[in-house]
Amino acid sequence: MSMADVSVVVLVALFAATLLPRFNLGLAALPAAFLVGLAADRTADEVTAFFPADFFVLIVGITALFAVAQLNGTLDWLLDGMLRLVGGRVLLVALVPFLIGAVLTAIGTLPAAATAVVAPVALGLAARYGISPLVAAVLGITGIISGLLSPLAVYGTSARRLGDTLEIGLPDSAPVVFFLGGLVAGLAVAAGCLLVGLRTGAVPRGRVSPTAPGTTPTTFVAGPAQAGPETGPGTASKAGPETESEAEATGRAVSPAATRALTLTCLAAVVVLSVGFDANIGYLGLTAAVVQQIVLRLEPGEIVSRIPWNIVLLVGGLLTYVGLMQDLGAFARISDLLRVEGAPLLSLLVLCYIAGITSFAASSIAVFATTMPLVPAVVAEGASPVGAVLAVALASILVDINPLGITGGLILGAARPDDRPRLFRHLLTYGAVSVVVGPALACVAFGWW
């Protein structure tokens, strides 16, 4: 058995061990990477090099930024404003994260940056209005997926550029078709998610009456997603006098209106600089959080305590192990096992599964770029050039809603502490199902376009 095979077996064993009581996957992932690395003649420094430092900065910076917004009441104010905007209809409240994600990625925001903005909003709405955290997360990330293939987005531009480089024969209408395909796929997943949510009660029916900022609507009794008054990044803070005493405890001497103006300015600056000037959103978030902490005289410990360090350890450890697996050729090994000769649609289906399985634990855009060179052979067999590219792109991004990457880490970081263990299991289950179902649906639905 090669070390690539061993690394796959160890990864499966790690996830199986999560069924054991008091087993922490985050604590186990880094030692597993170290031991497998030693067995593969990799030094500790080489294994450490796989640790995603960019992920660390991203999730710490963004969660710190939204922790400040939650502490000073601005996040509550924004969430109440969204509720008023949609007239209190819970169904429309659930769609807010979808719309935000779609718009952000359609105008060119990178997926990680868009997720960093959408996740706190989605999980904040879920915690306040009885919406399942899983449904809120799926809707938010599905919105991001819906805009990823626009002519301005990273996937849309990459698909056209790679198609031209590989001489696949894409028509001039390809960018529009890519965008429509991604939008149709996103809307279909969102509709299915909402339908299941309404039937199971994960999305309450009816309306919620708009309330004053910082208070919780009382139209619906808290469901499973609202287990108590615990707060965290992206959730509502305590209402009434407790909110005021908390503000006084932090020594805040700035008026509520000025506080909101400063926080909204910082949030807008982070979005504009990251989207328009490609600045690192993690460092921007940290900078904005520190500026507000100083100006608003917030207690630093309150901000630091709201950073989900357990999630940083969990996803950081998993991504370190995944990086080692890539270095050992584990994903290439999986691709080799799946590659078969056959009819055009069968070949495309296999290619979609290669993209989907590999993307489950790796960067989707990197997987898409490395899978695209296999598309010309499928097109040469008779597959549609536009359909083949679209199917492979969607197969690689429909599996993004899982806890093994930056997307999952940001979602878990935005959830309430009490919700995180259950949400991790739900995201893992959803991701595993999407790996089985997503590539097949992408191939069948879009392979002929």
Solvent accessible surface area in square Angstrom, and as a share of the most:
residue,aa,sasa,rsa
1,M,176,0.78
2,S,58,0.38
3,M,54,0.24
4,A,10,0.07
5,D,32,0.17
6,V,43,0.25
7,S,0,0.00
8,V,42,0.24
9,V,82,0.47
10,V,39,0.23
11,L,22,0.11
12,V,95,0.54
13,A,56,0.44
14,L,17,0.08
15,F,36,0.15
16,A,58,0.45
17,A,19,0.15
18,T,47,0.27
19,L,156,0.78
20,L,108,0.54
21,P,99,0.62
22,R,232,0.85
23,F,65,0.27
24,N,75,0.39
25,L,9,0.04
26,G,2,0.02
27,L,115,0.57
28,A,22,0.17
29,A,0,0.00
30,L,64,0.32
31,P,66,0.42
32,A,12,0.09
33,A,0,0.00
34,F,85,0.35
35,L,111,0.55
36,V,10,0.06
37,G,0,0.00
38,L,92,0.46
39,A,67,0.52
40,A,10,0.08
41,D,128,0.66
42,R,63,0.23
43,T,79,0.46
44,A,51,0.40
45,D,117,0.61
46,E,79,0.35
47,V,9,0.05
48,T,90,0.53
49,A,82,0.63
50,F,58,0.24
51,F,69,0.29
52,P,18,0.12
53,A,66,0.51
54,D,93,0.48
55,F,0,0.00
56,F,77,0.32
57,V,22,0.13
58,L,15,0.07
59,I,0,0.00
60,V,10,0.06
61,G,0,0.00
62,I,3,0.01
63,T,7,0.04
64,A,3,0.03
65,L,2,0.01
66,F,11,0.05
67,A,0,0.00
68,V,0,0.00
69,A,0,0.00
70,Q,1,0.00
71,L,13,0.07
72,N,11,0.06
73,G,18,0.17
74,T,0,0.00
75,L,2,0.01
76,D,1,0.01
77,W,86,0.30
78,L,48,0.24
79,L,0,0.00
80,D,0,0.00
81,G,35,0.34
82,M,38,0.17
83,L,1,0.00
84,R,110,0.40
85,L,156,0.77
86,V,24,0.14
87,G,25,0.24
88,G,0,0.00
89,R,108,0.39
90,V,0,0.00
91,L,73,0.36
92,L,70,0.35
93,V,2,0.01
94,A,3,0.02
95,L,44,0.22
96,V,16,0.09
97,P,1,0.01
98,F,10,0.04
99,L,106,0.53
100,I,43,0.22
101,G,0,0.00
102,A,15,0.12
103,V,92,0.53
104,L,18,0.09
105,T,0,0.00
106,A,24,0.18
107,I,91,0.46
108,G,25,0.24
109,T,4,0.03
110,L,90,0.45
111,P,36,0.22
112,A,34,0.26
113,A,9,0.07
114,A,0,0.00
115,T,2,0.01
116,A,1,0.00
117,V,27,0.16
118,V,1,0.00
119,A,3,0.02
120,P,6,0.04
121,V,13,0.07
122,A,1,0.01
123,L,5,0.03
124,G,0,0.00
125,L,3,0.01
126,A,1,0.00
127,A,11,0.08
128,R,7,0.02
129,Y,6,0.02
130,G,11,0.10
131,I,1,0.01
132,S,24,0.16
133,P,16,0.10
134,L,40,0.20
135,V,13,0.08
136,A,4,0.03
137,A,2,0.02
138,V,2,0.01
139,L,0,0.00
140,G,0,0.00
141,I,6,0.03
142,T,2,0.01
143,G,0,0.00
144,I,4,0.02
145,I,4,0.02
146,S,0,0.00
147,G,1,0.01
148,L,3,0.01
149,L,1,0.00
150,S,4,0.03
151,P,69,0.43
152,L,125,0.62
153,A,1,0.00
154,V,37,0.21
155,Y,3,0.01
156,G,3,0.03
157,T,57,0.33
158,S,10,0.07
159,A,0,0.00
160,R,62,0.23
161,R,144,0.52
162,L,38,0.19
163,G,0,0.00
164,D,77,0.40
165,T,96,0.56
166,L,50,0.25
167,E,151,0.68
168,I,12,0.06
169,G,57,0.54
170,L,20,0.10
171,P,60,0.38
172,D,130,0.67
173,S,60,0.39
174,A,0,0.00
175,P,30,0.19
176,V,86,0.49
177,V,35,0.20
178,F,2,0.01
179,F,57,0.24
180,L,85,0.42
181,G,0,0.00
182,G,0,0.00
183,L,55,0.27
184,V,73,0.42
185,A,7,0.05
186,G,0,0.00
187,L,89,0.44
188,A,63,0.49
189,V,45,0.26
190,A,4,0.03
191,A,60,0.47
192,G,34,0.33
193,C,20,0.12
194,L,20,0.10
195,L,109,0.54
196,V,92,0.53
197,G,0,0.00
198,L,39,0.19
199,R,186,0.68
200,T,100,0.58
201,G,50,0.48
202,A,24,0.19
203,V,1,0.00
204,P,22,0.14
205,R,157,0.57
206,G,48,0.46
207,R,129,0.47
208,V,3,0.02
209,S,71,0.46
210,P,69,0.43
211,T,33,0.19
212,A,59,0.46
213,P,65,0.41
214,G,9,0.09
215,T,43,0.25
216,T,65,0.38
217,P,11,0.07
218,T,127,0.74
219,T,75,0.44
220,F,58,0.24
221,V,144,0.83
222,A,53,0.41
223,G,28,0.27
224,P,107,0.67
225,A,4,0.03
226,Q,27,0.12
227,A,76,0.59
228,G,30,0.29
229,P,106,0.66
230,E,92,0.41
231,T,36,0.21
232,G,2,0.02
233,P,4,0.02
234,G,0,0.00
235,T,2,0.01
236,A,17,0.14
237,S,11,0.07
238,K,102,0.43
239,A,41,0.32
240,G,41,0.40
241,P,115,0.72
242,E,99,0.45
243,T,41,0.24
244,E,97,0.43
245,S,62,0.40
246,E,54,0.24
247,A,12,0.09
248,E,126,0.56
249,A,88,0.69
250,T,18,0.11
251,G,37,0.36
252,R,50,0.18
253,A,70,0.54
254,V,42,0.24
255,S,62,0.40
256,P,78,0.49
257,A,65,0.51
258,A,44,0.34
259,T,1,0.00
260,R,67,0.24
261,A,57,0.44
262,L,43,0.21
263,T,0,0.00
264,L,57,0.28
265,T,86,0.50
266,C,14,0.09
267,L,25,0.12
268,A,54,0.42
269,A,42,0.33
270,V,6,0.03
271,V,44,0.25
272,V,85,0.49
273,L,69,0.35
274,S,15,0.10
275,V,43,0.25
276,G,57,0.55
277,F,150,0.62
278,D,111,0.58
279,A,38,0.29
280,N,74,0.38
281,I,15,0.07
282,G,0,0.00
283,Y,128,0.49
284,L,33,0.17
285,G,0,0.00
286,L,58,0.29
287,T,82,0.48
288,A,11,0.08
289,A,4,0.03
290,V,78,0.45
291,V,65,0.37
292,Q,0,0.00
293,Q,36,0.16
294,I,116,0.59
295,V,74,0.42
296,L,0,0.00
297,R,151,0.55
298,L,7,0.03
299,E,93,0.42
300,P,67,0.42
301,G,41,0.39
302,E,62,0.28
303,I,12,0.06
304,V,76,0.44
305,S,81,0.52
306,R,35,0.13
307,I,11,0.06
308,P,3,0.02
309,W,110,0.39
310,N,85,0.43
311,I,6,0.03
312,V,8,0.05
313,L,61,0.31
314,L,19,0.10
315,V,0,0.00
316,G,0,0.00
317,G,0,0.00
318,L,0,0.00
319,L,30,0.15
320,T,1,0.01
321,Y,0,0.00
322,V,4,0.02
323,G,12,0.12
324,L,0,0.00
325,M,2,0.01
326,Q,87,0.39
327,D,68,0.35
328,L,28,0.14
329,G,25,0.24
330,A,0,0.00
331,F,18,0.07
332,A,61,0.47
333,R,102,0.37
334,I,35,0.18
335,S,13,0.09
336,D,81,0.42
337,L,118,0.59
338,L,59,0.29
339,R,113,0.41
340,V,75,0.43
341,E,151,0.68
342,G,36,0.34
343,A,60,0.47
344,P,43,0.27
345,L,107,0.53
346,L,83,0.41
347,S,11,0.07
348,L,0,0.00
349,L,52,0.26
350,V,21,0.12
351,L,7,0.03
352,C,0,0.00
353,Y,51,0.19
354,I,10,0.05
355,A,0,0.00
356,G,0,0.00
357,I,49,0.25
358,T,18,0.11
359,S,3,0.02
360,F,35,0.15
361,A,6,0.05
362,A,18,0.14
363,S,60,0.39
364,S,12,0.08
365,I,58,0.29
366,A,47,0.36
367,V,7,0.04
368,F,0,0.00
369,A,41,0.32
370,T,99,0.58
371,T,6,0.03
372,M,0,0.00
373,P,73,0.46
374,L,60,0.30
375,V,0,0.00
376,P,39,0.25
377,A,63,0.49
378,V,10,0.06
379,V,28,0.16
380,A,89,0.69
381,E,72,0.32
382,G,58,0.56
383,A,10,0.08
384,S,32,0.20
385,P,38,0.24
386,V,12,0.07
387,G,0,0.00
388,A,0,0.00
389,V,0,0.00
390,L,0,0.00
391,A,0,0.00
392,V,0,0.00
393,A,1,0.00
394,L,0,0.00
395,A,0,0.00
396,S,0,0.00
397,I,0,0.00
398,L,27,0.13
399,V,0,0.00
400,D,30,0.15
401,I,3,0.01
402,N,6,0.03
403,P,0,0.00
404,L,2,0.01
405,G,21,0.20
406,I,48,0.24
407,T,25,0.14
408,G,0,0.00
409,G,0,0.00
410,L,5,0.03
411,I,1,0.00
412,L,1,0.00
413,G,0,0.00
414,A,3,0.02
415,A,1,0.01
416,R,13,0.05
417,P,59,0.37
418,D,80,0.41
419,D,5,0.03
420,R,20,0.07
421,P,77,0.48
422,R,79,0.29
423,L,4,0.02
424,F,24,0.10
425,R,138,0.50
426,H,76,0.34
427,L,0,0.00
428,L,39,0.20
429,T,84,0.49
430,Y,62,0.23
431,G,0,0.00
432,A,52,0.40
433,V,83,0.47
434,S,14,0.09
435,V,24,0.14
436,V,100,0.57
437,V,65,0.37
438,G,6,0.06
439,P,0,0.00
440,A,29,0.23
441,L,107,0.53
442,A,1,0.01
443,C,5,0.03
444,V,111,0.64
445,A,45,0.35
446,F,13,0.05
447,G,2,0.02
448,W,178,0.62
449,W,77,0.27
